[in-house]
Amino acid sequence: MNKTFFAEKLEQLNFISKEILDYTSTHKKFIFFGEMGVGKTTLIKALCLHQV
């Protein structure tokens, strides 16, 4: 299962995090990889805020 999400602005991460959680509603494990400074931690924070 692969899907790609793009954000051009930080404000879009709230929407993208909701989309990711909806798309992966039955899965509880994620792997994040990317260059240093691309926003992995920021996205993870947004995902955690919507997980509740």
NORKAZI-V433322 format. One record per pair of residues at least 24 apart in sequence whose ideal C-beta (glycine too) atoms are under 7 Angstrom apart, sorted by the first residue. I is the first residue (numbers start at 1). J is the second residue. D is the distance in Angstrom with one decimal. If there is no record, write none. Layout:
I&J&D + I&J&D
//
This chain:
10&42&7.0 + 13&42&6.4 + 13&43&5.9 + 13&46&4.4 + 14&46&5.8 + 17&43&6.6 + 17&46&3.9 + 17&47&4.7 + 17&50&5.1 + 18&50&5.5 + 20&47&6.5 + 21&47&6.6 + 21&50&5.7 + 21&51&6.9
//
